[in-house]
């Protein structure tokens, strides 16, 4: 579709949007002045943009029937084989459905994008295939990834692999359920408020939100540039280290990666935790909805690290309780700008833009806006309201406060090697009834991110490790480390894993 010259009516609508009072003569003058701009943009239509190569053959695969997908965790199944040899040879990996796999449908949990087929592989997908992994399909995610539950995907609710009828957590719901059920060896999740760690906690698997910028986000649908993370979801910490080793490092296409320090994670996790300083964060307990059994299991598990020679203490971190409000200040306007106005890609950053995704978002939101989930509608409505009435003040203040929040964790991590707390205040909850009201649907999607969301703001690495079971449901412990210290975080996670089984 080539660009056309704006009509006077087009310019009048633009003027109205910006509260400009222009006369007919002025509109005609601006229309004439547009010729040069239109010619330049028209030339862009003639030029061919570079794009990441699609290196491995594939067929389109299929949408599995219900009997093949008892947890409703698959959006699409396929089999894309990579290199004949590599670190991931023999491993089957599911990809969260906000991450592009060329030739395979991508829905991002929403009817708004149904029918979209990406034309590129995300960097993490290419790296998995280069190391011999097999892409087994796309895992269901919550609509536009804006939910910490597993009941807001337009394909229907995803069930917990440990207890049917209970939430698997979100937004990487399918990624967690498929790993937890043993249908795949590993999966890729995306995390903007806890969307790797919450479903890992509730589904009883390992999930790492790496240091901000360690793993390239190229080829994934963004929620907000400053809080986007991709990371591994696996059954063991060793497998998380292995997958991180494959996907980490700069790709030259993602400006989130101004810096990226990579280690040999598979070797680093084998080290001892003797004399490591582990600080239990008191403010991570007693959050809204906290369950006493969850908190007791987490405290007991953390204390067990002393059996391996770690030094366990407690720390007061008052700023932690303000992490959620700061996250909301960034999220409300940031997500609206990136998703509603930037079509999942946004502007003003140097990197690879997935143009086909931008067009799919734009078409879908013009024709299927009513199909947006209630959490997405709430974010867009509030984002527009705050932006129009307060002119970006709250977003700006939240980003300024984010530095203070980060500094508070950094100071605590000078006296400790890692911080620990419950990943989620509660265990997996029953899925909301299909006929529940709007308020309950939204509230149930945001109940579990009080401890996880602050670290999307600050970018520290944060790992969920299963640390016990209560009433037949998993309990997750979160380990947080210094920037680029993902290896140490994984090492503590592996030690805990060995202690609790």
N, C-alpha and C positions, 0 to 999 in steps of 0.2 A: 504494500500500500504506500503510494508516494504522497508527499506532503502537498497540500493545496494552499493557495494564498488565502488569508483570513478575509471574511466578509466584514462589512461595517457592523453587522449584528454580532459577529464573533468578538470584535474589538469592544463593542459596547458591553457585552457580558463580562469581558475581562476587566473593563473599567469599573463596572458595578462591584465586582468582587473586591477590588482594591479601593473602593470609595473615591474614585476619581471622577470629577465633574468635567467632562470633555464636550466641546461643541461639535456640531456636524463637520465643520471645516477642519477641526483638529483631528477628528477620527479619520477623515479622508487623507490628511497629511501623514498620519501614522500608518495608514494602509499603504500609501506610496512608499514610505520609508521601509516597509517590511520586505520589499523586493530583494534587497541584498541578503537579508537573513534567510528568506525562503530559498534563494538560489544556493546558499551555502549548505542548508539542510538537505536540499534536493541532491546535491553532490554526494552527501553521505549515503543516500540511498543507492548510489552507483558503486560505492566502495565495498570491498569484502573484508569483514572483520576476522581476526584470528580467533580461534577457539581451542580449548584443550582437546587433544586427540582422543578419539574412542578407539582403544587399542585391541579389544578382544571381541570376537564375533558373539552374537547372541540371537535368540528368537524372542518373541514378545512374551511368551509364557501365558498364564491364565489366572483368572479370578477363581479361587477355590470355593467349592460348595461347602455348605454348613457341616456336612458329615466329615469333611476333610479338615475342618477348622473349628474344633469344639470350643476353643476359647475366644473365637472371633478376633484373633490376633493377627491374621494375615490380611493385608490388602491385596497383594498380588504374589503369585509364586512363579519362579523361573529357575533356570540353572545356567549361570554364566561362569564358565571355567576360565581361570587365569593362566598364569605361567605353569609350566609342568613341574617346576621345583620352587621352593621358597619356604619361608618361615611358617606360612599358614597352609602348607600343603595338607590336604585332607580335612580342613576346617570348613564348615558351612556357616555363612554369616548372613544375618538379616540386616537390612538397611532401613532405618526409620524413614517414613514416607514424606518427610520434608527435605530429603536429600536426593539429588538427581542421579538416576541411573539411565543412561541413554537408551531409548527404545522401549523403556518399561513405564507404564502409566504411573503418574504421581498425582495424588489427591490431597495430600496434606490434611487429611481428616475431614475435608469439606467438599460438599457438592459444588461449591463455587469453582473448584479446580478440576472437577471430574471431566475426564477426556483429555487432559493435558498429558503429552508424552515428551519428556525432555530430549534434547539433542546433544547433551554432553554428559560425561561422567564427572561427578564430584571428585575432587582430588583424593579424598579418603577411599573412594571406590576404586580408582585406578591403582592406588598403593596396595590395597588388599589383593587385587587381581595380579599385580606385579609380583606379589609374594606367594602366589599359588593358591590363594583362597578362592572359594566358590561363593558367589552371590546367590543365595537361595530364594530371595524375594524381598518384597517391601512389607515392613511391619506397620500395622495400623498405628496411627497417632491421633491424639485429640485434635479437634477442629482448630486449624491454624496454630496448633501447639499451645493454645491459651487455656490450659486446664491442668491441675495436678491430680485429677481423678481419671477414671477410664470410662466415663459415661457420656462424653460429648462428641465422639466421632460420629459423623453422619452414616457410617457403616454399622452403627450400633455399639453397645457396650462391650468392652473386653473384660473377660473374667480372670480372676486371680488364679494362677497355676496351682496354688496350694489349697484354695477353697472356692469352689464355684459359687457364684452369686455375690462375691466380694470384689471390691475394686482391686485392680492390678496397679493402680497409681498411674500418674501421667506427667507430662504428656507423652513420654516414650513408652506408652502402655504395651503395645504389641511387642516392642523390642525386649521388654522385661519378661512378658508372659512366655514368649517363644523360647528364651534362654532358660527360664525357670522350669518349663515343661520338658526340656530336653529336645525340642524340635530343631534347634540349631545350636552350634557350639558357642557362638558369639553374636553380638549385634552392635550396631552403631546407634547411639542415641544423641539427641540434642538437648541442651540444658540452658534455659534462660532464667529459671527461678527455682530449679530443683528437678527438672524434667528427666534427668538421668537418675538422680539419687532417690527421689521419692518412689518411683516404681521399683527401683532396685530394693529399697527398704521393704516395701509391702510385698514384693514377690519373692524375696529371699535369695537375691543374687548380689553380685559385686558390681558396682557402678562408679566410674570415676569421671568427675568434672575436672578436666586438667587445668593447669594454669592458663589464664587467658592468653590466647595467641600461640599456645604450644602446638595445637592441631589446626591446620588450615580449614577455614569455613567455606572455601570456594565451592560453589555448586550446590549450596544449601539455601533454603528459604530462611531469610532473616526475620527475627522479631524486633531486635534493637541492637544496633551495631556494637554498643559498648558492653553488652551482657551475653552475646552469643557464644556458645561453646559446643563443640562436638567431642564425643568421647566414647570409650569402650564400655560394654555391658557384657559380663561373662559369669560363669559359675564359680570360678576360682580367681584369686588375686594373681596367681602366676599367669593365667590366660589374659587378665587385664593388662599386665605388664607386657606380654607378648604383643597384643593388639596395639597398645600404645606405641610400642617400639616401631611398629610398621607404619602407623598413620601420623606420627609426630614429625615436626620439622617444617621449615619454610617451604612454600611452593612458588614464591615470587608473584602471587596473584591476589593475596589477601593482606591488606594493610593492617589488619588486626595483629599481624605478626611483625611488628616493628622490631621485636626481639623474640628469639626462640632458642632456648638452650635444651639440647637433646642429650639424653644419657642412654647407656645400655641397660634398660630397665629390667630385662630378664636376669641379668647378673646382680644388679643392685638390690633386688628384693630378697636375695638369699642371705643378706648380711644379718648380723645380730642386732638385737634391740637393747642389749646390755648397756646400762647407764644412760639410755635415751630418756629425756625428760618429757613426760606426758602430763598435760594439764587438762583437767576436767573443767569445762566452762560452766559455772553455776547458772548463768543466765540462759543457757540452753535447756534448762529444766523449768517446769512450771509454766510453759507456754499455754496459750488457749487450747483447750481440748486435750491437754496432756493426760495420759493414762499412767497411773502409779506403777502398774506392772512393767510397762515399757521402760520407765525411768529406772526402776530397780534392776532390770536385766542389763541395761546399759552401764550403770555404775558398777555392778558386779563384774561385768566383762572387762571394763577398763582396769579395775583393780587387779585382775588376773595377770595383767602384763608384768606385774611385779615378780611373778614366778619366773620370768625370763630375764630378770635383772633390770627392768625399766624402773624409773623413779616416777611414781604417780603422785600428783598433787592436785589441788583445786586452784582456780583463778577466778577473780571477779572481772567481768568485762561489760560494764554498763552500756557501752555503745552497741553491743550486740542486739539489744532489744529495739534499738532505733534502726537497725538494718532493714527491716521490713518496710517502714515508712519511707526510707530513702529509696529502696527499690521501687516502691509504688510511684514516687515522684518521677523517677526515670521512666518507668514502664508506661504510665498513662499517656503522656505526650509522645514519648519515644516510639512506642509501638504504633500509635495512631499515625505518626509521621512516616514510619518505615513501611507499614503494611497497607493502611488505608490510602495514603497519598503516594507512597513509594513502591507499591505493588510488590512487597517482599524483597526489594533490593535497595530502595532509597537512592539518594544522590550524595554528592560531595565527598566521595571517597575514591581513592585510586585502587583499582583492582579489576577482577574479571566480573562483568555484569552478565547474568544469564538472561539474555534478551527474550528468549522464548517464554521464560517464566513470567517476566514483566507483562508481556502481552496476554498470557493466560489469566493472570490476576486481574488485569484491567477489564478484559471481556467478562470474566466471571462475576466481578463485583458490580458491573453495570447491569447484568442480566439476571443475576441470582442473589442479589444483596439480602433478600429475606431469608436465604438459606444459611446466613451466618449464624454461628452459635451464640447463645445468650452472653457468654463471657466476652466474645469478640464485639458484639453490639455494645455491651457496657463499656468496654475499653474505648471504642470509637466515639461513643456519645460523650463520655467524660473527657477524653482527650481533646475533642473539638471544643467542648465547653471551656475547659481550663485554658486552652490556647487562645480562644477568642476573647476571653474576659481577663486573663492574667498575663498574656503576652510572653509565655515561656518562662515566667519567673520561677515556677516550682520545679520545672525540669532543670533550669540552670542552678538553682540552689541545691537540689538533690545531687547533681554532679559535683558541685563544690564540696558538699558534705561527704561525698563518697571518698574523697581523699582523707578526710579526718577518720572515717570509719576504717579505711585500710590501715592508716597509721596506728589505730588502736590495736588491731590484730598483729601488726608488725612488732609493736612494743611487747605484746604478750609472747610473741614467738622469738623474742630475744632471750627471754627467761625460760622458754620451753621449746622443745623440738617439734612437737605437734600439739594441737588442741583437739579435744574430743567432746562429744555431746550426742544426744539422740539425733538420728537423721530426721525422723519424723516424730512429732509428739505422741502420736497414737499409732496403733496397728492398722492394718487394712480394715476399712469399714464396709458394711454391706452396700452394694450398688443402690443408688436411689431408685425408687419405684418409677416405672415408665410414665405414670401419670402425676408425678410430683410437681409442685408448683415451680414457677420461674425462680423465686428467691432461693428455694432449697437447691435447685440444680446449680445455680451459680455458687452459693455458699459451699456446697460439697466439693466444688472444683478448686477451692482455694484454702482448704482447711489445714493443709499439711506442709506449707512452705516457709513457716516462720524461721526455722533454723537454716534452711538451704539457701533462700534468696539473698541473704546478705553477701554470700561469697560469689554470687554472680556479679554483684556490684563491685566487689573488691578484686575479683579475679584469682584469689588464692585457690590452689588445688584442694579438692575435697572429695573424699572417697567414702562410699557406703560399703560396710562389711556386715553381713549377717552375724549377729552375736548371740542369738538365742531364739527361743520360741515361747509364746504364751498363748494359751487357748488354741493351740494348733496353728497359729499365725506367726510369721517371722517378725523379729525385731531387728532393726538396723542401727548400727553405731556409725557416726560420721567422724572421720579423721581429717583434720585440716592442717596444711603445712605452709611453709614459706614459698614465695614465688620461685618457680623452677625447681622446687624440691619434691616433685612428684614421686621420685624414686624412693625417698625416705617415707613418704606417706604410704606408698605401696608396701614397703618393707614392714612398717608397723601393722598394716592390714593383714599381711601374710602371717605375721606372728600371732595376731589375734585369731585368725582363722585356724591356726594349728592348735591354739588353746581351747577354743570352743567347739571345734569339730564342724 
